[in-house]
Amino acid sequence: MTEGADRHPGRALLAFPSSGHDISTRFLRSYVELDVFDRERAVQAWEALGCPESPTPIDLRLLWNYVAIEAGANLAKARNRLVVEFLDNTPEAEWLWFVDSDMVFKPDTLHRLIARAVECDVKMLGALCVIVTAEGAVPTMFIDDDDAITRVMLDYQDNVVGEVAATGTGCLLVHRDVLEDMRLKRGGSIHSWFGYDQFTTDAGEWELGEDLSFCLRAREAGWKVYVDTTLHVGHHKGAKVWWPEDARTDPVPADYFMGDGDARRDIAG
C-alpha cells in the first residue's frame, strides 16, 4: 500500500432501523450531502498523494455503505441484527455508525467523529444530540444515578470529549473491537448488545431503553463511552429540527427529572 493508505482511520458502515416509511427528508438530505462530501475529500486526498494507481479515491473514502433493518416495536432486536450484519458480512468496515433515520447532520460529521475517535483513542463516541420530550429538548448525555440507574447530564461542558455513563444511538460511532468483545463475553449470543435491561434500586424498578442498555453493557465489558460536545446533530420531529442549542436556550425544568418515577423512566429510556 502507498503512503496515506497506511494511515486510513478505517471505514464506517452507517446503520439504522426503520419501519420502511418513516425516513425523514432531512435525514436523506444529510446522507446525500455526506456522501458527496466524502467523495470529494477522497479525491482531494488521492490528488495530494500524486494520483497513485493505489489507493484509488474509492479506497480513501470513509463511508463504506449503509445497512437498514425494518423494525417494528422491538428496536433492540433490529439493532442487534444490524450489529450481526456489520460483524459477519461487512469485513471492509472498521466502524459501525448508528444514525437514526430522523437525525440531521452536517456533511463532515462522520469525518469529524472518526478523526476525533482516533485522536483521543476511544472506541465509542457519540455526537451531542437531543431527545425531544413533552417539556422540550434534553441532551443525550447520561451519568450514573443511584436511584434511577442513569440521569440526564444537564450541565455538560462545551467543546470537549467527555466520558458519560451512556448516550443515545441517534449518532453513535462504535469500533468493531467493542462489538466483537461484547459478543465473545456473552457467549456468542445474537442478543449480546441491545436489550431492555431491568434494574431494581431502593427507589423502584427501572427498565432502560435499548440504547442505554447497550452502553451499560459495553461498560460492563470494560469499554468506555464518550460524547463529543463539539459535534451537534439535530433531531427532526414534526415540522421542526431540534438542536442541542434548544436544550440550552429553553431548558427542561430540573424538577421534571426529580419528580415521579414515570417521568424519570421516560427520559432514561
PyRosetta script that sets phi, psi and omega in degrees:
from pyrosetta import init, pose_from_sequence

init()
pose = pose_from_sequence("MTEGADRHPGRALLAFPSSGHDISTRFLRSYVELDVFDRERAVQAWEALGCPESPTPIDLRLLWNYVAIEAGANLAKARNRLVVEFLDNTPEAEWLWFVDSDMVFKPDTLHRLIARAVECDVKMLGALCVIVTAEGAVPTMFIDDDDAITRVMLDYQDNVVGEVAATGTGCLLVHRDVLEDMRLKRGGSIHSWFGYDQFTTDAGEWELGEDLSFCLRAREAGWKVYVDTTLHVGHHKGAKVWWPEDARTDPVPADYFMGDGDARRDIAG")
pose.set_psi(1, 149.2)
pose.set_omega(1, -179.4)
pose.set_phi(2, -85.5)
pose.set_psi(2, 167.5)
pose.set_omega(2, 178.0)
pose.set_phi(3, -58.9)
pose.set_psi(3, 135.7)
pose.set_omega(3, -177.6)
pose.set_phi(4, 109.2)
pose.set_psi(4, -48.4)
pose.set_omega(4, 176.8)
pose.set_phi(5, -66.8)
pose.set_psi(5, -33.6)
pose.set_omega(5, 179.3)
pose.set_phi(6, -63.6)
pose.set_psi(6, -25.2)
pose.set_omega(6, -176.9)
pose.set_phi(7, -99.6)
pose.set_psi(7, 12.5)
pose.set_omega(7, -180.0)
pose.set_phi(8, -60.5)
pose.set_psi(8, 127.3)
pose.set_omega(8, -175.9)
pose.set_phi(9, -77.0)
pose.set_psi(9, -1.7)
pose.set_omega(9, 179.2)
pose.set_phi(10, 105.2)
pose.set_psi(10, 140.0)
pose.set_omega(10, 179.6)
pose.set_phi(11, -84.1)
pose.set_psi(11, 159.8)
pose.set_omega(11, -178.2)
pose.set_phi(12, -122.8)
pose.set_psi(12, 141.2)
pose.set_omega(12, 172.0)
pose.set_phi(13, -103.7)
pose.set_psi(13, 120.7)
pose.set_omega(13, 177.4)
pose.set_phi(14, -79.5)
pose.set_psi(14, 133.2)
pose.set_omega(14, -176.4)
pose.set_phi(15, -134.2)
pose.set_psi(15, 137.0)
pose.set_omega(15, 176.0)
pose.set_phi(16, -154.6)
pose.set_psi(16, 143.1)
pose.set_omega(16, 171.7)
pose.set_phi(17, -87.2)
pose.set_psi(17, 149.1)
pose.set_omega(17, -179.5)
pose.set_phi(18, -157.6)
pose.set_psi(18, 151.0)
pose.set_omega(18, 174.4)
pose.set_phi(19, -76.3)
pose.set_psi(19, -8.9)
pose.set_omega(19, 179.7)
pose.set_phi(20, 100.5)
pose.set_psi(20, -14.5)
pose.set_omega(20, -178.3)
pose.set_phi(21, -137.9)
pose.set_psi(21, 15.4)
pose.set_omega(21, -176.4)
pose.set_phi(22, -120.8)
pose.set_psi(22, 30.3)
pose.set_omega(22, -178.9)
pose.set_phi(23, -85.2)
pose.set_psi(23, 123.8)
pose.set_omega(23, -177.6)
pose.set_phi(24, -65.0)
pose.set_psi(24, 140.2)
pose.set_omega(24, 174.9)
pose.set_phi(25, -64.1)
pose.set_psi(25, -32.2)
pose.set_omega(25, 177.6)
pose.set_phi(26, -67.5)
pose.set_psi(26, -36.7)
pose.set_omega(26, 176.7)
pose.set_phi(27, -64.5)
pose.set_psi(27, -44.7)
pose.set_omega(27, -179.7)
pose.set_phi(28, -60.5)
pose.set_psi(28, -42.6)
pose.set_omega(28, 178.8)
pose.set_phi(29, -64.3)
pose.set_psi(29, -41.5)
pose.set_omega(29, 178.9)
pose.set_phi(30, -60.2)
pose.set_psi(30, -43.3)
pose.set_omega(30, -178.7)
pose.set_phi(31, -64.4)
pose.set_psi(31, -45.6)
pose.set_omega(31, -179.8)
pose.set_phi(32, -62.8)
pose.set_psi(32, -43.9)
pose.set_omega(32, -179.8)
pose.set_phi(33, -65.5)
pose.set_psi(33, -36.7)
pose.set_omega(33, 176.6)
pose.set_phi(34, -65.0)
pose.set_psi(34, -41.9)
pose.set_omega(34, -179.8)
pose.set_phi(35, -61.9)
pose.set_psi(35, -43.5)
pose.set_omega(35, 177.8)
pose.set_phi(36, -63.5)
pose.set_psi(36, -44.2)
pose.set_omega(36, 179.3)
pose.set_phi(37, -60.2)
pose.set_psi(37, -42.8)
pose.set_omega(37, -177.9)
pose.set_phi(38, -65.2)
pose.set_psi(38, -40.6)
pose.set_omega(38, 177.7)
pose.set_phi(39, -62.4)
pose.set_psi(39, -45.5)
pose.set_omega(39, -178.0)
pose.set_phi(40, -64.9)
pose.set_psi(40, -42.1)
pose.set_omega(40, 179.5)
pose.set_phi(41, -65.4)
pose.set_psi(41, -35.5)
pose.set_omega(41, 178.8)
pose.set_phi(42, -65.7)
pose.set_psi(42, -41.4)
pose.set_omega(42, 177.9)
pose.set_phi(43, -64.4)
pose.set_psi(43, -41.3)
pose.set_omega(43, 178.7)
pose.set_phi(44, -61.8)
pose.set_psi(44, -43.0)
pose.set_omega(44, 178.7)
pose.set_phi(45, -64.4)
pose.set_psi(45, -40.6)
pose.set_omega(45, 179.3)
pose.set_phi(46, -64.2)
pose.set_psi(46, -43.8)
pose.set_omega(46, 178.2)
pose.set_phi(47, -65.8)
pose.set_psi(47, -36.8)
pose.set_omega(47, 179.7)
pose.set_phi(48, -65.1)
pose.set_psi(48, -24.8)
pose.set_omega(48, 177.5)
pose.set_phi(49, -86.0)
pose.set_psi(49, 0.9)
pose.set_omega(49, 179.9)
pose.set_phi(50, 90.7)
pose.set_psi(50, 20.1)
pose.set_omega(50, 178.3)
pose.set_phi(51, 55.8)
pose.set_psi(51, 54.7)
pose.set_omega(51, -179.9)
pose.set_phi(52, -70.7)
pose.set_psi(52, 162.9)
pose.set_omega(52, 176.9)
pose.set_phi(53, -64.8)
pose.set_psi(53, -33.1)
pose.set_omega(53, 177.2)
pose.set_phi(54, -144.5)
pose.set_psi(54, 135.3)
pose.set_omega(54, 1.9)
pose.set_phi(55, -77.1)
pose.set_psi(55, 153.9)
pose.set_omega(55, 175.6)
pose.set_phi(56, -87.9)
pose.set_psi(56, 168.7)
pose.set_omega(56, 176.6)
pose.set_phi(57, -55.1)
pose.set_psi(57, -34.8)
pose.set_omega(57, 179.1)
pose.set_phi(58, -63.9)
pose.set_psi(58, -40.0)
pose.set_omega(58, -179.9)
pose.set_phi(59, -64.3)
pose.set_psi(59, -25.8)
pose.set_omega(59, -175.1)
pose.set_phi(60, -92.3)
pose.set_psi(60, -2.1)
pose.set_omega(60, 179.2)
pose.set_phi(61, -71.8)
pose.set_psi(61, 155.3)
pose.set_omega(61, 176.3)
pose.set_phi(62, -95.6)
pose.set_psi(62, -39.2)
pose.set_omega(62, -177.9)
pose.set_phi(63, -81.0)
pose.set_psi(63, 110.2)
pose.set_omega(63, -178.0)
pose.set_phi(64, -77.6)
pose.set_psi(64, -49.3)
pose.set_omega(64, -177.0)
pose.set_phi(65, -175.4)
pose.set_psi(65, -170.8)
pose.set_omega(65, 172.7)
pose.set_phi(66, -134.7)
pose.set_psi(66, 156.2)
pose.set_omega(66, 175.1)
pose.set_phi(67, -136.3)
pose.set_psi(67, 134.2)
pose.set_omega(67, 179.7)
pose.set_phi(68, -124.9)
pose.set_psi(68, 142.2)
pose.set_omega(68, 177.2)
pose.set_phi(69, -121.5)
pose.set_psi(69, 127.6)
pose.set_omega(69, 176.3)
pose.set_phi(70, -72.8)
pose.set_psi(70, 127.5)
pose.set_omega(70, -173.2)
pose.set_phi(71, -125.5)
pose.set_psi(71, 145.1)
pose.set_omega(71, 171.4)
pose.set_phi(72, -97.2)
pose.set_psi(72, -129.6)
pose.set_omega(72, -178.1)
pose.set_phi(73, -77.1)
pose.set_psi(73, -22.0)
pose.set_omega(73, -174.5)
pose.set_phi(74, -93.3)
pose.set_psi(74, 84.7)
pose.set_omega(74, 179.4)
pose.set_phi(75, -65.7)
pose.set_psi(75, -33.2)
pose.set_omega(75, -178.7)
pose.set_phi(76, -60.5)
pose.set_psi(76, -43.9)
pose.set_omega(76, 179.8)
pose.set_phi(77, -62.9)
pose.set_psi(77, -42.9)
pose.set_omega(77, -180.0)
pose.set_phi(78, -64.3)
pose.set_psi(78, -43.5)
pose.set_omega(78, -179.3)
pose.set_phi(79, -67.3)
pose.set_psi(79, -36.2)
pose.set_omega(79, 175.9)
pose.set_phi(80, -62.9)
pose.set_psi(80, -38.7)
pose.set_omega(80, 177.3)
pose.set_phi(81, -64.9)
pose.set_psi(81, -36.8)
pose.set_omega(81, 177.0)
pose.set_phi(82, -63.2)
pose.set_psi(82, -41.0)
pose.set_omega(82, 179.5)
pose.set_phi(83, -64.9)
pose.set_psi(83, -43.5)
pose.set_omega(83, 179.0)
pose.set_phi(84, -61.5)
pose.set_psi(84, -42.2)
pose.set_omega(84, 178.1)
pose.set_phi(85, -60.2)
pose.set_psi(85, -41.6)
pose.set_omega(85, 179.3)
pose.set_phi(86, -65.8)
pose.set_psi(86, -50.3)
pose.set_omega(86, -174.2)
pose.set_phi(87, -69.0)
pose.set_psi(87, -41.5)
pose.set_omega(87, -170.5)
pose.set_phi(88, -95.2)
pose.set_psi(88, -24.1)
pose.set_omega(88, -172.7)
pose.set_phi(89, -123.4)
pose.set_psi(89, 1.8)
pose.set_omega(89, -179.9)
pose.set_phi(90, -132.6)
pose.set_psi(90, 66.0)
pose.set_omega(90, -178.5)
pose.set_phi(91, -67.5)
pose.set_psi(91, -16.0)
pose.set_omega(91, -178.9)
pose.set_phi(92, -71.1)
pose.set_psi(92, -20.5)
pose.set_omega(92, -175.3)
pose.set_phi(93, -101.2)
pose.set_psi(93, 139.8)
pose.set_omega(93, 179.3)
pose.set_phi(94, -100.7)
pose.set_psi(94, -25.3)
pose.set_omega(94, -177.8)
pose.set_phi(95, -119.1)
pose.set_psi(95, 140.8)
pose.set_omega(95, 169.4)
pose.set_phi(96, -104.5)
pose.set_psi(96, 124.8)
pose.set_omega(96, -176.4)
pose.set_phi(97, -113.5)
pose.set_psi(97, 104.6)
pose.set_omega(97, 176.0)
pose.set_phi(98, -80.5)
pose.set_psi(98, 123.5)
pose.set_omega(98, 172.9)
pose.set_phi(99, -138.3)
pose.set_psi(99, 117.5)
pose.set_omega(99, -179.7)
pose.set_phi(100, -68.3)
pose.set_psi(100, 153.9)
pose.set_omega(100, -172.5)
pose.set_phi(101, -78.2)
pose.set_psi(101, 9.8)
pose.set_omega(101, 172.7)
pose.set_phi(102, -123.6)
pose.set_psi(102, 22.3)
pose.set_omega(102, 178.0)
pose.set_phi(103, -97.8)
pose.set_psi(103, 154.0)
pose.set_omega(103, -178.9)
pose.set_phi(104, -127.0)
pose.set_psi(104, 126.0)
pose.set_omega(104, -174.0)
pose.set_phi(105, -141.9)
pose.set_psi(105, 158.3)
pose.set_omega(105, -179.5)
pose.set_phi(106, -79.0)
pose.set_psi(106, 156.5)
pose.set_omega(106, -174.9)
pose.set_phi(107, -58.4)
pose.set_psi(107, -27.6)
pose.set_omega(107, -177.1)
pose.set_phi(108, -95.0)
pose.set_psi(108, 10.4)
pose.set_omega(108, -174.6)
pose.set_phi(109, -58.7)
pose.set_psi(109, -48.5)
pose.set_omega(109, -178.4)
pose.set_phi(110, -63.2)
pose.set_psi(110, -43.4)
pose.set_omega(110, 179.9)
pose.set_phi(111, -61.5)
pose.set_psi(111, -42.4)
pose.set_omega(111, -179.7)
pose.set_phi(112, -68.5)
pose.set_psi(112, -39.1)
pose.set_omega(112, 178.7)
pose.set_phi(113, -61.6)
pose.set_psi(113, -49.7)
pose.set_omega(113, -177.8)
pose.set_phi(114, -66.5)
pose.set_psi(114, -41.8)
pose.set_omega(114, 178.8)
pose.set_phi(115, -60.6)
pose.set_psi(115, -42.4)
pose.set_omega(115, -179.4)
pose.set_phi(116, -70.6)
pose.set_psi(116, -36.7)
pose.set_omega(116, 178.5)
pose.set_phi(117, -63.7)
pose.set_psi(117, -42.6)
pose.set_omega(117, 178.8)
pose.set_phi(118, -68.0)
pose.set_psi(118, -43.0)
pose.set_omega(118, -179.5)
pose.set_phi(119, -60.5)
pose.set_psi(119, -42.4)
pose.set_omega(119, -175.9)
pose.set_phi(120, -93.7)
pose.set_psi(120, -2.0)
pose.set_omega(120, 179.6)
pose.set_phi(121, 55.9)
pose.set_psi(121, 52.6)
pose.set_omega(121, 176.7)
pose.set_phi(122, -119.1)
pose.set_psi(122, 151.8)
pose.set_omega(122, -175.5)
pose.set_phi(123, -110.7)
pose.set_psi(123, -7.2)
pose.set_omega(123, 174.7)
pose.set_phi(124, -136.8)
pose.set_psi(124, 113.5)
pose.set_omega(124, -175.3)
pose.set_phi(125, -138.9)
pose.set_psi(125, 122.7)
pose.set_omega(125, 177.8)
pose.set_phi(126, -107.3)
pose.set_psi(126, 155.2)
pose.set_omega(126, 169.5)
pose.set_phi(127, -84.5)
pose.set_psi(127, 166.7)
pose.set_omega(127, 178.1)
pose.set_phi(128, -84.5)
pose.set_psi(128, 110.7)
pose.set_omega(128, 179.3)
pose.set_phi(129, -118.5)
pose.set_psi(129, -180.0)
pose.set_omega(129, 176.5)
pose.set_phi(130, -132.8)
pose.set_psi(130, 149.5)
pose.set_omega(130, 166.1)
pose.set_phi(131, -92.7)
pose.set_psi(131, 138.1)
pose.set_omega(131, 178.1)
pose.set_phi(132, -99.0)
pose.set_psi(132, 110.9)
pose.set_omega(132, -179.7)
pose.set_phi(133, -105.7)
pose.set_psi(133, 175.4)
pose.set_omega(133, 177.3)
pose.set_phi(134, -63.5)
pose.set_psi(134, -21.9)
pose.set_omega(134, -178.3)
pose.set_phi(135, -96.3)
pose.set_psi(135, -6.3)
pose.set_omega(135, -177.9)
pose.set_phi(136, 131.3)
pose.set_psi(136, -161.8)
pose.set_omega(136, -176.2)
pose.set_phi(137, -89.9)
pose.set_psi(137, 139.0)
pose.set_omega(137, -179.8)
pose.set_phi(138, -128.1)
pose.set_psi(138, 130.8)
pose.set_omega(138, 179.6)
pose.set_phi(139, -66.7)
pose.set_psi(139, 143.4)
pose.set_omega(139, -179.3)
pose.set_phi(140, -88.5)
pose.set_psi(140, 57.9)
pose.set_omega(140, 174.6)
pose.set_phi(141, -126.9)
pose.set_psi(141, 123.0)
pose.set_omega(141, -173.6)
pose.set_phi(142, -125.2)
pose.set_psi(142, 141.8)
pose.set_omega(142, 176.8)
pose.set_phi(143, -119.8)
pose.set_psi(143, 166.2)
pose.set_omega(143, -178.1)
pose.set_phi(144, -65.5)
pose.set_psi(144, 147.7)
pose.set_omega(144, 178.1)
pose.set_phi(145, -143.4)
pose.set_psi(145, 126.6)
pose.set_omega(145, -177.2)
pose.set_phi(146, -65.1)
pose.set_psi(146, -30.2)
pose.set_omega(146, -177.1)
pose.set_phi(147, -87.3)
pose.set_psi(147, -46.7)
pose.set_omega(147, -172.0)
pose.set_phi(148, -115.6)
pose.set_psi(148, 19.8)
pose.set_omega(148, 179.0)
pose.set_phi(149, 72.5)
pose.set_psi(149, -56.1)
pose.set_omega(149, 175.6)
pose.set_phi(150, -137.1)
pose.set_psi(150, 158.6)
pose.set_omega(150, 172.4)
pose.set_phi(151, -146.0)
pose.set_psi(151, 157.7)
pose.set_omega(151, -176.2)
pose.set_phi(152, -68.6)
pose.set_psi(152, 137.5)
pose.set_omega(152, 173.7)
pose.set_phi(153, -89.1)
pose.set_psi(153, 100.5)
pose.set_omega(153, -177.6)
pose.set_phi(154, -83.3)
pose.set_psi(154, -22.9)
pose.set_omega(154, -174.9)
pose.set_phi(155, -106.9)
pose.set_psi(155, 42.1)
pose.set_omega(155, -179.7)
pose.set_phi(156, -66.8)
pose.set_psi(156, 155.2)
pose.set_omega(156, 179.3)
pose.set_phi(157, -88.6)
pose.set_psi(157, 146.8)
pose.set_omega(157, 175.6)
pose.set_phi(158, -82.4)
pose.set_psi(158, 153.7)
pose.set_omega(158, 170.3)
pose.set_phi(159, 58.3)
pose.set_psi(159, 43.2)
pose.set_omega(159, 177.9)
pose.set_phi(160, -138.4)
pose.set_psi(160, 160.5)
pose.set_omega(160, 164.8)
pose.set_phi(161, -103.1)
pose.set_psi(161, 106.4)
pose.set_omega(161, -172.8)
pose.set_phi(162, -114.0)
pose.set_psi(162, 142.7)
pose.set_omega(162, 176.8)
pose.set_phi(163, -77.9)
pose.set_psi(163, 139.3)
pose.set_omega(163, 178.9)
pose.set_phi(164, -132.6)
pose.set_psi(164, 166.3)
pose.set_omega(164, 174.4)
pose.set_phi(165, -73.7)
pose.set_psi(165, -35.3)
pose.set_omega(165, -178.3)
pose.set_phi(166, -165.0)
pose.set_psi(166, 160.6)
pose.set_omega(166, 173.0)
pose.set_phi(167, -145.6)
pose.set_psi(167, 175.1)
pose.set_omega(167, 179.7)
pose.set_phi(168, -84.4)
pose.set_psi(168, 175.5)
pose.set_omega(168, 177.8)
pose.set_phi(169, -105.4)
pose.set_psi(169, 18.9)
pose.set_omega(169, 176.5)
pose.set_phi(170, -61.3)
pose.set_psi(170, -36.2)
pose.set_omega(170, 175.5)
pose.set_phi(171, -155.7)
pose.set_psi(171, 90.6)
pose.set_omega(171, -173.2)
pose.set_phi(172, -135.7)
pose.set_psi(172, 125.7)
pose.set_omega(172, 178.8)
pose.set_phi(173, -100.6)
pose.set_psi(173, 126.9)
pose.set_omega(173, -177.0)
pose.set_phi(174, -130.8)
pose.set_psi(174, 131.9)
pose.set_omega(174, -179.6)
pose.set_phi(175, -79.3)
pose.set_psi(175, 150.7)
pose.set_omega(175, 179.5)
pose.set_phi(176, -55.8)
pose.set_psi(176, -36.7)
pose.set_omega(176, -178.6)
pose.set_phi(177, -57.1)
pose.set_psi(177, -39.5)
pose.set_omega(177, -178.7)
pose.set_phi(178, -63.4)
pose.set_psi(178, -48.8)
pose.set_omega(178, -174.4)
pose.set_phi(179, -69.5)
pose.set_psi(179, -38.6)
pose.set_omega(179, 177.3)
pose.set_phi(180, -66.4)
pose.set_psi(180, -40.4)
pose.set_omega(180, -179.7)
pose.set_phi(181, -66.4)
pose.set_psi(181, -40.7)
pose.set_omega(181, 178.5)
pose.set_phi(182, -63.1)
pose.set_psi(182, -41.0)
pose.set_omega(182, 178.6)
pose.set_phi(183, -65.4)
pose.set_psi(183, -41.9)
pose.set_omega(183, 179.9)
pose.set_phi(184, -60.8)
pose.set_psi(184, -43.6)
pose.set_omega(184, -176.5)
pose.set_phi(185, -74.7)
pose.set_psi(185, -13.2)
pose.set_omega(185, 175.7)
pose.set_phi(186, -109.7)
pose.set_psi(186, 25.0)
pose.set_omega(186, 171.8)
pose.set_phi(187, 71.2)
pose.set_psi(187, 22.4)
pose.set_omega(187, 177.7)
pose.set_phi(188, 82.5)
pose.set_psi(188, 11.2)
pose.set_omega(188, -177.2)
pose.set_phi(189, -65.5)
pose.set_psi(189, 143.9)
pose.set_omega(189, 175.5)
pose.set_phi(190, -77.4)
pose.set_psi(190, -1.1)
pose.set_omega(190, 176.1)
pose.set_phi(191, -110.4)
pose.set_psi(191, 25.0)
pose.set_omega(191, -173.3)
pose.set_phi(192, -67.6)
pose.set_psi(192, -23.2)
pose.set_omega(192, -166.2)
pose.set_phi(193, -107.4)
pose.set_psi(193, -54.1)
pose.set_omega(193, -173.9)
pose.set_phi(194, -113.6)
pose.set_psi(194, 145.0)
pose.set_omega(194, 176.7)
pose.set_phi(195, -168.8)
pose.set_psi(195, -173.5)
pose.set_omega(195, 176.3)
pose.set_phi(196, -117.7)
pose.set_psi(196, 74.7)
pose.set_omega(196, -171.3)
pose.set_phi(197, -68.8)
pose.set_psi(197, 141.8)
pose.set_omega(197, -177.2)
pose.set_phi(198, -111.5)
pose.set_psi(198, 142.7)
pose.set_omega(198, -179.3)
pose.set_phi(199, -136.3)
pose.set_psi(199, 153.6)
pose.set_omega(199, 175.7)
pose.set_phi(200, -125.2)
pose.set_psi(200, 127.9)
pose.set_omega(200, 175.4)
pose.set_phi(201, -125.9)
pose.set_psi(201, 179.0)
pose.set_omega(201, 178.2)
pose.set_phi(202, -62.8)
pose.set_psi(202, -21.9)
pose.set_omega(202, -177.9)
pose.set_phi(203, -88.4)
pose.set_psi(203, -11.3)
pose.set_omega(203, 178.9)
pose.set_phi(204, 144.0)
pose.set_psi(204, -167.3)
pose.set_omega(204, 179.3)
pose.set_phi(205, -102.4)
pose.set_psi(205, 142.0)
pose.set_omega(205, -175.5)
pose.set_phi(206, -133.5)
pose.set_psi(206, 136.3)
pose.set_omega(206, 172.5)
pose.set_phi(207, -118.7)
pose.set_psi(207, 117.1)
pose.set_omega(207, -176.9)
pose.set_phi(208, -88.3)
pose.set_psi(208, 156.7)
pose.set_omega(208, 174.3)
pose.set_phi(209, -67.9)
pose.set_psi(209, 166.5)
pose.set_omega(209, -174.6)
pose.set_phi(210, -65.9)
pose.set_psi(210, -29.5)
pose.set_omega(210, -178.2)
pose.set_phi(211, -74.4)
pose.set_psi(211, -43.5)
pose.set_omega(211, 177.0)
pose.set_phi(212, -67.2)
pose.set_psi(212, -36.9)
pose.set_omega(212, 176.7)
pose.set_phi(213, -60.7)
pose.set_psi(213, -40.0)
pose.set_omega(213, 177.8)
pose.set_phi(214, -60.2)
pose.set_psi(214, -46.7)
pose.set_omega(214, -179.0)
pose.set_phi(215, -63.2)
pose.set_psi(215, -41.9)
pose.set_omega(215, -179.6)
pose.set_phi(216, -68.5)
pose.set_psi(216, -35.1)
pose.set_omega(216, 176.0)
pose.set_phi(217, -66.1)
pose.set_psi(217, -40.1)
pose.set_omega(217, 178.3)
pose.set_phi(218, -63.2)
pose.set_psi(218, -42.6)
pose.set_omega(218, 178.0)
pose.set_phi(219, -63.8)
pose.set_psi(219, -39.0)
pose.set_omega(219, 178.2)
pose.set_phi(220, -61.5)
pose.set_psi(220, -31.4)
pose.set_omega(220, 178.9)
pose.set_phi(221, -81.8)
pose.set_psi(221, -3.3)
pose.set_omega(221, 175.5)
pose.set_phi(222, 104.5)
pose.set_psi(222, 8.1)
pose.set_omega(222, -179.6)
pose.set_phi(223, -101.8)
pose.set_psi(223, 153.1)
pose.set_omega(223, -178.8)
pose.set_phi(224, -107.9)
pose.set_psi(224, 151.0)
pose.set_omega(224, -177.3)
pose.set_phi(225, -112.9)
pose.set_psi(225, 134.0)
pose.set_omega(225, -178.6)
pose.set_phi(226, -130.2)
pose.set_psi(226, 156.0)
pose.set_omega(226, 173.4)
pose.set_phi(227, -129.3)
pose.set_psi(227, 134.1)
pose.set_omega(227, 176.1)
pose.set_phi(228, -95.4)
pose.set_psi(228, 107.1)
pose.set_omega(228, -175.6)
pose.set_phi(229, -79.1)
pose.set_psi(229, -0.2)
pose.set_omega(229, 172.8)
pose.set_phi(230, -82.8)
pose.set_psi(230, -16.6)
pose.set_omega(230, -177.7)
pose.set_phi(231, -101.3)
pose.set_psi(231, 106.7)
pose.set_omega(231, -178.6)
pose.set_phi(232, -101.9)
pose.set_psi(232, 129.0)
pose.set_omega(232, -179.7)
pose.set_phi(233, -122.6)
pose.set_psi(233, 137.3)
pose.set_omega(233, -178.1)
pose.set_phi(234, -89.3)
pose.set_psi(234, 159.7)
pose.set_omega(234, -179.8)
pose.set_phi(235, -123.0)
pose.set_psi(235, 113.4)
pose.set_omega(235, -174.3)
pose.set_phi(236, -86.4)
pose.set_psi(236, 108.8)
pose.set_omega(236, 178.3)
pose.set_phi(237, -129.3)
pose.set_psi(237, 120.1)
pose.set_omega(237, -178.6)
pose.set_phi(238, 66.1)
pose.set_psi(238, -130.4)
pose.set_omega(238, -178.8)
pose.set_phi(239, -93.5)
pose.set_psi(239, 1.4)
pose.set_omega(239, -173.1)
pose.set_phi(240, -122.0)
pose.set_psi(240, 147.7)
pose.set_omega(240, 169.2)
pose.set_phi(241, -103.0)
pose.set_psi(241, 119.9)
pose.set_omega(241, 179.2)
pose.set_phi(242, -91.5)
pose.set_psi(242, 134.7)
pose.set_omega(242, -179.7)
pose.set_phi(243, -119.6)
pose.set_psi(243, 161.6)
pose.set_omega(243, 177.6)
pose.set_phi(244, -53.9)
pose.set_psi(244, -30.3)
pose.set_omega(244, 178.5)
pose.set_phi(245, -59.8)
pose.set_psi(245, -29.6)
pose.set_omega(245, 179.6)
pose.set_phi(246, -64.7)
pose.set_psi(246, -31.5)
pose.set_omega(246, 178.8)
pose.set_phi(247, -71.4)
pose.set_psi(247, -21.0)
pose.set_omega(247, 179.7)
pose.set_phi(248, -91.4)
pose.set_psi(248, -39.9)
pose.set_omega(248, -177.1)
pose.set_phi(249, -81.0)
pose.set_psi(249, -24.8)
pose.set_omega(249, -179.7)
pose.set_phi(250, -138.0)
pose.set_psi(250, 67.6)
pose.set_omega(250, -171.6)
pose.set_phi(251, -68.4)
pose.set_psi(251, 148.3)
pose.set_omega(251, 174.0)
pose.set_phi(252, -69.7)
pose.set_psi(252, 135.2)
pose.set_omega(252, -179.1)
pose.set_phi(253, -56.9)
pose.set_psi(253, 140.0)
pose.set_omega(253, -177.1)
pose.set_phi(254, -60.3)
pose.set_psi(254, -34.1)
pose.set_omega(254, -177.3)
pose.set_phi(255, -70.4)
pose.set_psi(255, -11.6)
pose.set_omega(255, 174.9)
pose.set_phi(256, -63.6)
pose.set_psi(256, -33.2)
pose.set_omega(256, -178.7)
pose.set_phi(257, -89.0)
pose.set_psi(257, -18.4)
pose.set_omega(257, -174.7)
pose.set_phi(258, -104.1)
pose.set_psi(258, 9.5)
pose.set_omega(258, -177.4)
pose.set_phi(259, -90.0)
pose.set_psi(259, -133.8)
pose.set_omega(259, -174.0)
pose.set_phi(260, -72.8)
pose.set_psi(260, 163.8)
pose.set_omega(260, -174.9)
pose.set_phi(261, -64.0)
pose.set_psi(261, -33.9)
pose.set_omega(261, -176.1)
pose.set_phi(262, -62.9)
pose.set_psi(262, -42.1)
pose.set_omega(262, 179.9)
pose.set_phi(263, -63.4)
pose.set_psi(263, -42.3)
pose.set_omega(263, -178.7)
pose.set_phi(264, -70.3)
pose.set_psi(264, -34.0)
pose.set_omega(264, 178.1)
pose.set_phi(265, -64.8)
pose.set_psi(265, -41.4)
pose.set_omega(265, -180.0)
pose.set_phi(266, -60.2)
pose.set_psi(266, -44.0)
pose.set_omega(266, -179.1)
pose.set_phi(267, -67.9)
pose.set_psi(267, -45.5)
pose.set_omega(267, -177.1)
pose.set_phi(268, -66.7)
pose.set_psi(268, -22.2)
pose.set_omega(268, -177.3)
pose.set_phi(269, -100.3)
pose.dump_pdb("model.pdb")
